[in-house]
Amino acid sequence: MLVGAHVSPAGGPANAVRNGEERGCQAIQFFNQSPRAWRARVYTDEEIAAYRDALEGSPVQATLIHAVYLLNCASEDRELRDKSLNALTIALRSGDALGVQGVVIHAGSALKSGVDEAIGRAAAVIREALAESERCPLHLENTAGSGGTLGRSFRELADLIDKAGGDQRLGMCLDSCHLYASGFDVRTPESLTEVIDECATAVGLDRLGSLHINDSKTGLGSNVDRHAPLGEGDLGTQGCATFLSEPRFEGLPAIFEGPGVGGKAATPEDVKILKRLRKRGLKARAKQQA
């Protein structure tokens, strides 16, 4: 597992790599443009070259782009879907240029219509964005389920992938907080095993491309997406350690999004906590198997 954090790319993507290094990250995630504005950000050849130079010999081994929060591929509003398509296409093309491991996306929300209709609309946008880009994988993130968000269950993720054409570039990003809030108990090795078995059956673990490791401020099945500092939420140190030590997650980038110990973005201390929790989880599993 490659543990790391969401970092700022201010000044260009090369700075995201440097910010990851300063925090002791093996993996990083960053926004390719402002997460709360539609203004497109297209990287220059110089920025791309600087990013690749920064990665050369870096301890950062995996990078992810997170698409903007405003994006809603499932919207009933055609103008919003068009904006979402443009933003997603730019994110995927940025991923092509930089060679990232994937673009992570919240597929959208079924605000007024039924879930099936919303999945159909989102899938059409996703299919078109993939057609307008070349190589970069797209990771559909599971959701907590509030506000009609798509991806609250593995069946919804599977339906999104299937209706978007089943392209091999389509994968998923599993968020520990969102799993817990949507009713999946991931706090013990036994319960997490059942959850991942269900995921394997519904979607297939060959589609699992990345992870978000976040604690939850709210309880099991609350459907409320509220992150807590690592170990301070309902998942707690045991739940976070369990998630970080799941054998079927080996080799995947695992990104902490925050809030950190200072109440805001991730710090070097947060990444140290991640690594300690992972060691704790691995030790507990080894002891259980002995």
C-alpha positions in Angstrom: 0.0 0.0 0.0 1.2 3.5 -0.9 0.0 5.9 1.8 -0.2 9.6 1.3 -2.4 12.7 1.3 -4.3 15.2 -0.7 -2.0 18.1 -1.4 -2.0 21.5 -3.0 -0.8 21.9 -6.6 -0.6 25.7 -6.3 1.9 27.0 -8.8 1.7 23.8 -11.0 1.6 20.0 -10.6 5.3 19.8 -9.8 4.6 21.6 -6.6 2.1 18.9 -5.7 4.9 16.4 -5.8 7.1 18.6 -3.7 4.3 19.1 -1.1 3.9 15.3 -1.0 7.6 14.8 -0.4 7.5 17.3 2.5 4.8 15.3 4.1 6.5 11.9 3.7 3.9 10.7 1.1 4.3 7.7 -1.1 1.1 8.7 -3.0 -0.6 12.1 -3.5 -3.9 13.4 -4.8 -4.5 16.9 -6.0 -7.1 19.0 -7.9 -6.2 19.8 -11.5 -8.2 23.1 -11.1 -10.1 25.0 -8.4 -12.4 22.5 -6.9 -15.3 25.0 -6.5 -15.0 26.9 -9.8 -15.6 25.9 -13.5 -12.6 27.8 -14.7 -10.6 25.3 -16.8 -6.9 24.7 -16.0 -4.9 23.2 -18.9 -1.3 22.4 -18.1 1.4 23.8 -20.3 4.2 21.7 -21.8 6.6 23.4 -19.4 4.4 22.4 -16.4 4.2 18.9 -17.6 7.9 18.6 -18.0 8.5 20.1 -14.6 6.1 17.6 -13.0 7.9 14.7 -14.6 11.3 16.1 -13.5 9.9 16.4 -9.9 8.8 12.7 -9.9 12.2 11.5 -11.1 13.7 9.8 -8.1 10.9 11.0 -5.8 9.5 8.9 -3.0 6.1 9.7 -4.4 5.2 6.6 -6.4 1.6 7.2 -7.3 -0.4 10.3 -8.2 -4.1 10.9 -8.5 -6.2 13.8 -9.8 -9.5 14.6 -8.1 -12.1 16.1 -10.4 -13.9 19.3 -9.3 -16.7 19.1 -6.7 -19.1 21.1 -8.8 -19.3 18.3 -11.3 -22.6 16.4 -11.5 -22.8 14.0 -14.5 -26.3 12.9 -13.4 -27.9 16.3 -13.3 -31.3 16.8 -15.0 -29.9 20.2 -16.2 -28.4 19.8 -19.6 -26.1 22.9 -19.1 -24.7 21.5 -15.9 -24.1 18.1 -17.6 -22.3 19.9 -20.4 -20.1 21.7 -17.9 -19.4 18.5 -16.1 -18.5 16.8 -19.3 -16.0 19.6 -20.2 -14.5 19.6 -16.7 -14.2 15.8 -16.6 -12.7 15.6 -20.1 -10.1 18.2 -19.1 -9.2 16.3 -16.0 -8.8 13.1 -17.9 -6.6 14.8 -20.6 -4.5 16.3 -17.8 -4.2 12.8 -16.4 -3.1 11.6 -19.9 -0.5 14.3 -20.1 0.9 13.7 -16.6 0.6 9.9 -16.6 -1.3 9.8 -13.3 -2.7 6.5 -11.9 -6.3 7.9 -12.2 -8.8 10.7 -12.0 -11.2 10.3 -9.1 -14.8 11.5 -9.6 -18.0 11.8 -7.7 -20.4 10.7 -10.4 -23.3 12.9 -9.4 -26.7 13.0 -7.7 -30.2 11.9 -8.4 -31.9 15.0 -7.0 -35.4 14.7 -8.6 -35.5 11.7 -10.9 -35.1 8.0 -10.0 -31.7 6.4 -9.5 -31.8 4.4 -12.7 -32.4 7.5 -14.8 -29.7 9.4 -13.0 -27.2 6.5 -13.5 -28.1 6.5 -17.2 -27.4 10.3 -17.6 -24.1 10.0 -15.6 -23.0 7.0 -17.6 -23.5 8.9 -20.9 -21.3 11.8 -19.7 -18.7 9.4 -18.5 -18.7 7.4 -21.7 -18.2 10.6 -23.8 -15.4 11.9 -21.5 -13.6 8.6 -21.9 -14.0 8.8 -25.7 -12.5 12.3 -25.7 -9.4 11.3 -23.8 -6.8 8.6 -24.4 -5.3 6.6 -21.5 -6.0 7.9 -18.0 -8.2 5.6 -15.8 -11.3 7.0 -14.2 -12.0 6.0 -10.6 -15.7 6.3 -9.5 -15.8 7.1 -5.8 -18.3 5.4 -3.5 -20.5 7.8 -1.6 -22.1 8.2 1.8 -25.5 8.4 0.2 -27.0 11.7 1.3 -28.6 14.0 -1.3 -29.2 11.2 -3.8 -25.5 10.8 -4.5 -24.8 7.9 -6.8 -22.4 5.1 -5.7 -23.7 4.5 -2.2 -23.7 0.7 -3.0 -21.5 -1.6 -5.0 -24.5 -2.4 -7.2 -24.8 1.3 -8.1 -21.1 1.4 -8.9 -21.4 -1.7 -11.0 -24.4 -0.2 -12.9 -22.5 3.0 -13.6 -19.6 1.1 -15.0 -21.8 -1.2 -17.1 -24.0 1.6 -18.5 -20.9 3.7 -19.3 -19.7 0.8 -21.5 -17.6 -1.2 -19.2 -14.4 0.4 -20.5 -11.2 -1.1 -19.0 -10.2 2.4 -17.9 -13.2 2.5 -15.6 -12.4 1.7 -12.0 -13.4 2.7 -8.5 -12.0 4.5 -5.5 -13.2 3.2 -2.1 -13.5 5.8 0.7 -13.5 4.4 4.3 -15.7 7.2 5.7 -18.2 6.9 2.8 -18.4 3.1 3.2 -19.1 3.4 6.9 -21.6 6.2 6.5 -23.5 4.3 3.8 -23.9 1.3 6.2 -20.8 -0.9 5.6 -19.0 -1.7 8.8 -15.3 -1.7 8.1 -14.0 -1.5 11.7 -12.8 -5.1 12.1 -10.9 -7.5 9.8 -13.9 -9.8 9.8 -16.5 -7.2 8.8 -14.1 -5.5 6.3 -13.5 -8.9 4.7 -17.3 -9.3 4.2 -17.5 -5.9 2.7 -14.7 -6.4 0.2 -16.1 -9.9 -0.7 -19.3 -8.1 -1.6 -17.4 -5.5 -3.6 -15.6 -8.3 -5.5 -18.8 -10.1 -6.4 -20.7 -6.9 -7.5 -17.9 -5.0 -9.3 -14.7 -7.1 -9.3 -11.5 -6.2 -7.5 -9.7 -5.7 -10.8 -11.6 -2.4 -11.0 -10.3 -1.2 -7.6 -7.7 1.5 -8.4 -7.4 3.7 -5.4 -8.5 4.3 -1.8 -9.4 7.2 0.5 -8.6 6.7 4.1 -10.8 9.0 6.2 -12.3 8.8 9.6 -16.0 9.5 10.0 -17.6 12.1 12.3 -21.0 10.3 11.9 -22.2 6.9 12.8 -22.7 3.7 10.8 -25.4 4.1 8.2 -25.8 7.8 8.8 -25.5 8.6 5.1 -23.7 11.8 6.1 -20.3 12.6 4.6 -18.3 14.3 7.4 -14.6 13.5 7.9 -12.9 13.5 11.2 -9.1 13.6 12.0 -7.6 10.1 11.8 -8.5 8.0 14.9 -10.8 10.7 16.3 -14.1 9.7 14.6 -16.5 6.8 14.7 -14.1 4.5 12.8 -11.4 5.2 15.4 -7.8 4.0 15.5 -8.9 0.4 15.2 -11.1 1.0 12.2 -8.5 3.1 10.4 -5.8 0.5 11.2 -8.0 -2.3 9.9 -8.7 -0.5 6.6 -5.0 0.3 6.1 -3.9 -3.3 6.6 -6.5 -5.1 4.4 -4.5 -7.6 2.3 -6.4 -7.0 -0.9 -5.5 -3.3 -0.8 -1.8 -4.0 -1.2 -0.1 -1.9 -3.9 -2.9 0.7 -4.0 -2.5 4.4 -3.4 -4.3 5.2 -0.1 -5.0 9.0 0.2 -5.9 10.8 3.5 -8.0 13.9 2.6 -8.4 15.5 6.0 -9.1 17.3 8.2 -5.6 16.9 9.7 -4.4 17.3 13.2 -4.4 21.0 12.8 -8.0 21.0 11.6 -7.3 21.8 8.0 -5.1 20.2 5.3 -2.9 17.1 5.9 0.4 17.7 7.6 3.6 15.6 7.9 2.2 14.4 11.3 -0.9 13.1 9.7 1.1 11.0 7.3 3.2 9.7 10.2 -0.1 8.7 11.9 -1.2 6.9 8.7 2.0 4.9 8.7 1.7 4.1 12.4 -1.9 2.9 12.0 -0.9 0.7 9.1 1.8 -0.9 11.1 -0.6 -1.4 14.0 -3.1 -3.0 11.7 -0.6 -5.3 10.1 0.7 -6.4 13.5 -2.8 -7.1 14.8 -3.5 -9.3 11.7 -0.3 -11.2 12.0 -1.0 -11.9 15.7 -4.5 -13.0 14.8 -3.2 -15.5 12.2 -0.4 -16.8 14.5 
